[in-house]
Amino acid sequence: LVVRQEADGIRRYCHLSTGNYNVRTSNIYGDIGLFTCRESFGEDLTELFNMLTGYTRPEQFHHLFVSPTEMRNALTDRIRREATHAHAGRPARLVIKVNNLVDQPLIEELYAAAQAGVQIDLIVRGICCLRPGVSGLSERIRVISIVDRFLEHARIFYFSNDGEPEYLLASADWMPRNLDRRVEIAFPVLDPWLQTQLQEILDIQLTDTLKARELLPDGHSRRVQVEGASTIRSQERLYELIAQRRSAE
């Protein structure tokens, strides 16, 4: 959070990210950041830093979901919302991208949502304690992991929400230590153009046929294989898209 006195008054510039500021890892970690001067985000970050320094205890944020107080409930509510849509016969889908999926209560919520009819795609780079594709439990859940040149470090949560999609970015993995024992944040991406970019990232990663591995019901994994399809290396494709956008500016 940077606060500046400008000609038209005080302005707060905010950078929220899925990763750390670290000079050694910044060249190899793949993270996503949101840079904004939207006043409501500035108010939230001011409250957050006041909380960290012990000056206040915020009662409510405009946008942020902060652990260890609100984030677990916010994620649980959104998973259950998709399950409610599925029960009502409406399209329901979740796409969750994290480093690790270990938290048992959230895994149970994902199982319940899948049984309700929610289609779930998980992109989990590291440890995944959920078993996908198990008959009667998780047939609607697919899990892939992408290991490539850059370390996959971003956390992206997509909830289809019956045609009013919600996109969250977060610093937290779905682990007890992140949700219950640390100060972490999840925050929404509100701009439709930026939401389109996040959806593009998820779509490309879910179609990776070169560096993706799919988790099997027995806990083993295998390389993703698509008969007769051209190979897609998601990190390379995303790198090319970013380069094209920069050259067009």
C-alpha positions as a printed Julia matrix, in Angstrom:
249×3 Matrix{Float64}:
   0.0     0.0     0.0
   1.44    3.37   -1.11
  -0.3     6.55    0.05
   0.46    9.71   -1.94
  -0.48   13.34   -1.66
  -1.43   14.35   -5.19
  -2.85   17.5    -6.77
  -6.43   16.35   -6.31
  -5.93   14.94   -2.82
  -4.77   11.75   -1.12
  -4.63    8.64   -3.31
  -3.88    5.06   -2.23
  -2.15    2.69   -4.64
  -2.58   -1.0    -3.85
  -0.77   -4.09   -5.03
  -2.34   -7.4    -4.04
  -0.65  -10.59   -5.14
  -0.64  -14.37   -4.94
   3.04  -14.46   -3.96
   5.85  -12.89   -1.97
   8.23  -10.08   -2.76
  11.43  -12.13   -2.99
  14.4   -11.21   -5.15
  15.55  -14.82   -5.46
  12.24  -16.39   -6.46
  10.74  -13.61   -8.59
  12.48  -14.85  -11.75
  11.11  -18.39  -11.53
   7.77  -18.19   -9.7
   4.57  -17.7   -11.69
   2.32  -15.36   -9.7
  -0.48  -12.92  -10.46
  -0.87   -9.44   -9.01
  -3.59   -6.81   -9.05
  -2.53   -3.15   -9.1
  -5.37   -0.77   -8.33
  -6.18    2.62   -6.86
  -9.87    1.78   -6.33
 -10.71    3.53   -3.09
 -12.53    0.57   -1.53
  -9.4    -1.59   -1.88
  -7.33    1.22   -0.38
  -9.64    1.34    2.61
  -9.39   -2.43    3.03
  -5.59   -2.47    2.95
  -5.39    0.44    5.36
  -7.58   -1.51    7.77
  -5.51   -4.66    7.22
  -2.2    -2.95    8.0
  -3.76   -1.24   11.02
  -4.8    -4.69   12.21
  -1.29   -6.08   11.68
   0.28   -3.24   13.64
  -2.24   -3.67   16.43
  -4.04   -0.34   16.08
  -7.48   -1.69   15.19
  -9.48   -4.86   14.74
 -11.55   -4.39   11.54
 -15.17   -5.46   11.77
 -15.71   -5.81    8.03
 -13.83   -5.39    4.75
 -15.25   -4.26    1.42
 -13.48   -6.94   -0.61
 -10.89   -8.89    1.36
 -11.38  -12.29    2.95
  -8.72  -12.58    5.63
  -7.55  -15.67    7.44
  -7.59  -16.87   10.11
 -10.99  -15.22   10.63
 -13.07  -15.07    7.43
 -11.43  -16.94    4.56
 -12.43  -20.49    5.44
 -16.09  -19.53    5.79
 -15.99  -17.48    2.57
 -14.64  -20.45    0.58
 -17.07  -22.89    2.18
 -20.01  -20.62    1.42
 -19.02  -20.34   -2.23
 -18.58  -24.09   -2.68
 -21.99  -24.67   -1.11
 -23.49  -21.98   -3.35
 -22.38  -23.95   -6.42
 -23.88  -27.1    -4.9
 -27.18  -25.24   -4.4
 -27.17  -24.22   -8.06
 -26.53  -27.83   -9.09
 -29.34  -29.13   -6.89
 -31.68  -26.66   -8.61
 -30.67  -27.94  -12.03
 -28.6   -24.91  -12.92
 -25.08  -25.14  -14.42
 -22.46  -25.24  -11.67
 -18.69  -25.29  -11.93
 -15.6   -24.67   -9.85
 -12.01  -24.22  -11.0
  -9.46  -24.05   -8.19
  -5.75  -23.44   -8.77
  -3.5   -23.82   -5.69
  -0.09  -25.08   -4.7
  -1.41  -27.6    -2.19
  -4.83  -29.04   -1.32
  -4.63  -30.59    2.12
  -7.45  -29.12    4.23
  -9.89  -31.92    5.09
 -13.03  -29.8     5.7
 -12.69  -28.1     2.31
 -11.99  -31.43    0.62
 -15.2   -32.78    2.14
 -17.04  -29.73    0.8
 -15.66  -30.41   -2.68
 -16.76  -34.05   -2.49
 -20.26  -32.95   -1.45
 -20.44  -30.4    -4.25
 -19.36  -32.99   -6.81
 -22.04  -35.39   -5.61
 -24.57  -32.56   -5.95
 -23.63  -32.22   -9.61
 -20.94  -29.52   -9.64
 -18.22  -29.97  -12.27
 -14.87  -29.36  -10.54
 -11.44  -28.84  -12.1
  -8.45  -28.58   -9.78
  -4.95  -27.44  -10.77
  -2.73  -28.47   -7.86
   1.02  -28.17   -8.28
   2.07  -30.0    -5.12
   0.33  -32.12   -2.52
  -3.28  -33.09   -3.2
  -5.09  -35.16   -0.57
  -8.31  -35.33   -2.59
  -8.94  -38.42   -4.71
 -10.64  -37.6    -8.02
 -12.69  -39.95  -10.16
 -13.81  -42.24   -7.34
 -17.17  -43.87   -8.11
 -19.99  -42.46   -6.0
 -17.75  -39.78   -4.53
 -15.77  -37.68   -6.97
 -16.56  -38.66  -10.56
 -17.05  -34.99  -11.45
 -13.65  -33.92  -10.09
 -10.53  -33.74  -12.25
  -7.09  -32.91  -10.85
  -4.02  -31.95  -12.87
  -0.57  -30.72  -11.94
   1.69  -28.65  -14.19
   5.45  -28.83  -13.69
   7.46  -26.71  -16.12
  10.15  -24.05  -16.35
   8.38  -21.61  -14.0
   7.13  -22.72  -10.6
   3.31  -22.55  -10.59
   2.57  -20.38   -7.58
  -0.66  -18.47   -8.31
  -3.89  -19.19   -6.46
  -7.01  -18.6    -8.55
 -10.53  -19.55   -7.5
 -13.36  -19.49  -10.06
 -17.03  -19.92   -9.14
 -19.51  -19.93  -12.05
 -22.33  -18.7    -9.77
 -25.21  -19.27  -12.19
 -24.0   -16.89  -14.88
 -22.54  -14.26  -12.54
 -18.99  -15.63  -12.24
 -16.76  -14.74   -9.34
 -12.97  -14.74   -9.55
 -10.78  -14.63   -6.46
  -7.01  -14.45   -6.18
  -5.32  -15.41   -2.92
  -2.06  -15.69   -1.07
  -3.31  -18.82    0.69
  -3.23  -22.48   -0.23
  -6.02  -24.75    0.98
  -4.11  -25.96    4.02
  -4.9   -25.64    7.75
  -1.79  -23.53    8.35
  -2.89  -20.98    5.72
  -6.54  -20.88    6.72
  -6.26  -21.15   10.5
  -2.78  -20.07   11.65
  -1.61  -17.28    9.35
  -2.76  -13.89    8.16
  -3.54  -14.44    4.47
  -5.88  -12.73    2.04
  -8.19  -13.6    -0.8
  -9.54  -10.8    -2.96
 -11.89  -10.49   -5.95
 -10.99   -9.41   -9.45
 -13.87   -7.12  -10.41
 -12.95   -5.74  -13.82
 -14.55   -7.82  -16.62
 -11.49   -7.46  -18.87
  -9.21   -8.78  -16.13
 -11.67  -11.59  -15.41
 -11.41  -12.58  -19.08
  -7.64  -12.8   -18.73
  -7.93  -15.02  -15.66
 -10.38  -17.28  -17.48
  -7.95  -17.49  -20.38
  -5.17  -18.59  -18.02
  -7.34  -21.3   -16.5
  -8.61  -22.53  -19.89
  -5.11  -22.81  -21.32
  -3.76  -24.62  -18.27
  -6.64  -27.08  -18.24
  -5.86  -28.02  -21.86
  -2.09  -28.53  -21.32
  -1.02  -31.74  -23.05
   2.75  -31.5   -22.62
   3.61  -30.61  -19.03
   0.4   -31.59  -17.24
  -0.08  -34.73  -15.2
  -3.48  -36.05  -14.21
  -4.13  -37.48  -10.75
  -5.79  -40.9   -10.82
  -8.29  -42.34   -8.29
  -5.6   -44.58   -6.74
  -3.29  -41.64   -6.03
  -0.91  -42.27   -8.92
  -0.51  -39.74  -11.72
   0.11  -39.97  -15.44
   0.94  -37.53  -18.17
  -2.1   -36.07  -19.9
  -2.53  -37.7   -23.29
  -4.98  -36.55  -25.95
  -5.24  -38.67  -29.06
  -4.76  -36.8   -32.32
  -4.49  -33.37  -30.7
  -1.67  -30.91  -31.15
   0.47  -30.46  -28.07
  -0.2   -27.51  -25.8
   2.48  -26.32  -23.38
   0.5   -23.93  -21.22
   3.38  -21.85  -19.86
   4.77  -21.34  -23.35
   1.34  -20.4   -24.69
   0.75  -17.89  -21.89
   4.21  -16.4   -22.38
   3.4   -15.88  -26.06
   0.06  -14.23  -25.26
   1.68  -11.81  -22.8
   4.38  -10.94  -25.35
   1.73  -10.28  -28.0
  -0.2    -7.97  -25.7
   2.92   -6.03  -24.75
   3.96   -5.59  -28.38
   0.48   -4.32  -29.24
   0.52   -1.61  -26.56
